[in-house]
């Protein structure tokens, strides 16, 4: 019974998805930790949240494509995510009379 569970395609797909989630948390957390350690505005939580949302949108889109047999555009959700993150990044840029702040923050979010 356990062999059937581990050889099941659903288990394999679930394991790949969990691996992607853990890898996303580690990589985006490392970027966020580095910025937080330097005293920057956007830290671990924001980077992990942005990375996980992007990952989950792509996983949802690709799994929907796999289940329904290719009747949809898999890039539509990703395009909406990119435009939303662009607005989030643009909101972090501040311009004073002589200086512009937040460009690296916007770039790291985007």
LOGU-68432 format. One record per residue (C-alpha): x, y, z; residue number from 0; residue in one letter. Coordinates in nm, 2 decimals. Example, Ala and Ser with C-alpha at 12.3 -4.5 7.8 and 13.67 -1.06 7.14 Angstrom:
BEGIN
+--------+--------+--------+-----+---+
!   east !  north !     up !   k ! r !
+--------+--------+--------+-----+---+
!   1.23 !  -0.45 !   0.78 !   0 ! a !
!   1.37 !  -0.11 !   0.71 !   1 ! s !
+--------+--------+--------+-----+---+
// end
This chain:
BEGIN
+--------+--------+--------+-----+---+
!   east !  north !     up !   k ! r !
+--------+--------+--------+-----+---+
!   0.00 !   0.00 !   0.00 !   0 ! x !
!   0.28 !   0.24 !   0.08 !   1 ! x !
!   0.46 !   0.15 !  -0.25 !   2 ! x !
!   0.14 !   0.25 !  -0.43 !   3 ! x !
!   0.13 !   0.58 !  -0.25 !   4 ! x !
!   0.49 !   0.67 !  -0.33 !   5 ! x !
!   0.47 !   0.55 !  -0.70 !   6 ! x !
!   0.15 !   0.75 !  -0.75 !   7 ! x !
!   0.17 !   1.05 !  -1.00 !   8 ! x !
!  -0.01 !   1.27 !  -0.75 !   9 ! x !
!   0.26 !   1.21 !  -0.49 !  10 ! x !
!   0.53 !   1.29 !  -0.74 !  11 ! x !
!   0.36 !   1.62 !  -0.85 !  12 ! x !
!   0.30 !   1.71 !  -0.49 !  13 ! x !
!   0.67 !   1.65 !  -0.40 !  14 ! x !
!   0.79 !   1.86 !  -0.69 !  15 ! x !
!   0.55 !   2.15 !  -0.58 !  16 ! x !
!   0.67 !   2.13 !  -0.22 !  17 ! x !
!   1.03 !   2.13 !  -0.34 !  18 ! x !
!   0.96 !   2.45 !  -0.55 !  19 ! x !
!   0.80 !   2.62 !  -0.25 !  20 ! x !
!   1.08 !   2.54 !  -0.01 !  21 ! x !
!   1.34 !   2.65 !  -0.27 !  22 ! x !
!   1.15 !   2.97 !  -0.33 !  23 ! x !
!   1.14 !   3.04 !   0.05 !  24 ! x !
!   1.51 !   2.98 !   0.09 !  25 ! x !
!   1.62 !   3.19 !  -0.21 !  26 ! x !
!   1.39 !   3.49 !  -0.16 !  27 ! x !
!   1.45 !   3.47 !   0.22 !  28 ! x !
!   1.83 !   3.49 !   0.15 !  29 ! x !
!   1.78 !   3.81 !  -0.06 !  30 ! x !
!   1.55 !   3.96 !   0.20 !  31 ! x !
!   1.78 !   3.87 !   0.49 !  32 ! x !
!   2.07 !   4.03 !   0.31 !  33 ! x !
!   1.87 !   4.35 !   0.27 !  34 ! x !
!   1.73 !   4.34 !   0.62 !  35 ! x !
!   2.08 !   4.30 !   0.77 !  36 ! x !
!   2.19 !   4.61 !   0.58 !  37 ! x !
!   1.90 !   4.81 !   0.73 !  38 ! x !
!   1.70 !   4.84 !   0.41 !  39 ! x !
!   1.33 !   4.90 !   0.41 !  40 ! x !
!   1.21 !   4.58 !   0.24 !  41 ! x !
!   1.33 !   4.27 !   0.41 !  42 ! x !
!   1.26 !   3.90 !   0.45 !  43 ! x !
!   0.88 !   3.90 !   0.48 !  44 ! x !
!   0.82 !   4.11 !   0.17 !  45 ! x !
!   1.06 !   3.92 !  -0.05 !  46 ! x !
!   0.93 !   3.58 !   0.06 !  47 ! x !
!   0.57 !   3.70 !   0.02 !  48 ! x !
!   0.63 !   3.84 !  -0.33 !  49 ! x !
!   0.83 !   3.52 !  -0.43 !  50 ! x !
!   0.56 !   3.28 !  -0.30 !  51 ! x !
!   0.28 !   3.47 !  -0.46 !  52 ! x !
!   0.46 !   3.45 !  -0.80 !  53 ! x !
!   0.54 !   3.09 !  -0.75 !  54 ! x !
!   0.19 !   2.99 !  -0.65 !  55 ! x !
!   0.04 !   3.18 !  -0.95 !  56 ! x !
!   0.26 !   2.99 !  -1.19 !  57 ! x !
!   0.20 !   2.66 !  -1.02 !  58 ! x !
!  -0.18 !   2.72 !  -1.04 !  59 ! x !
!  -0.16 !   2.82 !  -1.40 !  60 ! x !
!   0.06 !   2.52 !  -1.50 !  61 ! x !
!  -0.15 !   2.27 !  -1.31 !  62 ! x !
!  -0.47 !   2.41 !  -1.46 !  63 ! x !
!  -0.31 !   2.37 !  -1.80 !  64 ! x !
!  -0.20 !   2.01 !  -1.72 !  65 ! x !
!  -0.54 !   1.91 !  -1.59 !  66 ! x !
!  -0.75 !   2.07 !  -1.86 !  67 ! x !
!  -0.54 !   1.97 !  -2.15 !  68 ! x !
!  -0.41 !   2.30 !  -2.29 !  69 ! x !
!  -0.73 !   2.50 !  -2.34 !  70 ! x !
!  -0.60 !   2.81 !  -2.17 !  71 ! x !
!  -0.32 !   3.07 !  -2.19 !  72 ! x !
!  -0.07 !   2.98 !  -1.91 !  73 ! x !
!   0.09 !   3.32 !  -1.93 !  74 ! x !
!  -0.22 !   3.53 !  -1.86 !  75 ! x !
!  -0.19 !   3.51 !  -1.48 !  76 ! x !
!   0.18 !   3.57 !  -1.49 !  77 ! x !
!   0.13 !   3.89 !  -1.69 !  78 ! x !
!  -0.12 !   4.03 !  -1.44 !  79 ! x !
!   0.12 !   3.94 !  -1.15 !  80 ! x !
!   0.41 !   4.12 !  -1.33 !  81 ! x !
!   0.21 !   4.44 !  -1.38 !  82 ! x !
!   0.09 !   4.43 !  -1.01 !  83 ! x !
!   0.45 !   4.39 !  -0.88 !  84 ! x !
!   0.55 !   4.68 !  -1.11 !  85 ! x !
!   0.31 !   4.90 !  -0.93 !  86 ! x !
!   0.43 !   4.78 !  -0.60 !  87 ! x !
!   0.79 !   4.85 !  -0.70 !  88 ! x !
!   0.70 !   5.20 !  -0.83 !  89 ! x !
!   0.54 !   5.28 !  -0.50 !  90 ! x !
!   0.87 !   5.23 !  -0.32 !  91 ! x !
!   1.05 !   5.50 !  -0.52 !  92 ! x !
!   1.06 !   5.84 !  -0.35 !  93 ! x !
!   1.19 !   6.16 !  -0.52 !  94 ! x !
!   1.31 !   6.46 !  -0.32 !  95 ! x !
!   1.44 !   6.78 !  -0.47 !  96 ! x !
!   1.79 !   6.65 !  -0.53 !  97 ! x !
!   1.77 !   6.28 !  -0.47 !  98 ! x !
!   1.58 !   5.96 !  -0.57 !  99 ! x !
!   1.55 !   5.69 !  -0.31 ! 100 ! x !
!   1.42 !   5.34 !  -0.33 ! 101 ! x !
!   1.54 !   5.24 !  -0.67 ! 102 ! x !
!   1.73 !   4.93 !  -0.55 ! 103 ! x !
!   1.43 !   4.84 !  -0.33 ! 104 ! x !
!   1.20 !   4.86 !  -0.64 ! 105 ! x !
!   1.45 !   4.65 !  -0.84 ! 106 ! x !
!   1.47 !   4.38 !  -0.58 ! 107 ! x !
!   1.10 !   4.35 !  -0.54 ! 108 ! x !
!   1.05 !   4.34 !  -0.92 ! 109 ! x !
+--------+--------+--------+-----+---+
// end
